[in-house]
Amino acid sequence: MMKKLYILIALLLCAAFVFTACGQKKEAPAAAPTETEASVYATTASGKRIVEKQGPVEASWFDDAVIVGDSITLKLSYYCEEHPEALSKAQFFCAGSLSYNNALWDIDDENAVHPVYDGETTLTEECAKKSGASKVFIMLGMNDVGVYGAEGALQAAKELTDNILALTPDVSIYIESTTPIAEGCEIGDLNNETIREFDKLLKGFCEENGYMYLDLYSLFQDEKGYLKNEYCSDSEGMGIHFTDTACNMWADYLKENV
């Protein structure tokens, strides 16, 4: 009888131990991202993870994007108005002579160049706040490098990006390289060598801060580093603006590389 009692007590103690252990069981820590997963994401300055490379996206992916630029991007905006299948409802924040540097000027400066949004002259840094966008694409530099050089253009790019994030810290930043100039159209310091130097600095800046860098220069250059003639709409003039064919390539490149 006593032997059976001892066995019963032992069984009860075992059951109590198992129940207690189950009740105190901790969840396993989340697994670290695999190498493949880690390569799919980039991190913005505010700590937000964004998809870096995951195959082509649909045009509707740009419905919450704003695209900042000068007259080169202005041409893209006209193309997208006529071809909504290109970038869907992407909004554009452009001005003909906009640059990283003059975007920093006071809005009431007599020489200021700022975009007009909803009929109102607006500081470039307000692009995401005004448009409600969560993704900001910036393509400037052509109007900077000939005046301020590569280093001066980069410093202004840093300031403008900081100003945008100060107003809208959760936006994802995508910075597009400056594009090449057609052969015979370089003027003084406004040349492809300076543009390539600036783009190299710009790429390093993006890598340091977790912004996505989009290399448009390589997309449109010929074998000598000039803007290909078939992509240039003003080869007898400034040699920097695009044809519809180039704009179509540009939109496709963005969809394939964001």
Summary of the structure (lengths in Angstrom):
residues: 258
radius of gyration: 26.6
end to end distance: 77.3
largest distance: 110.4
contacts: 789
relative contact order: 0.13
helix: 48%
strand: 15%
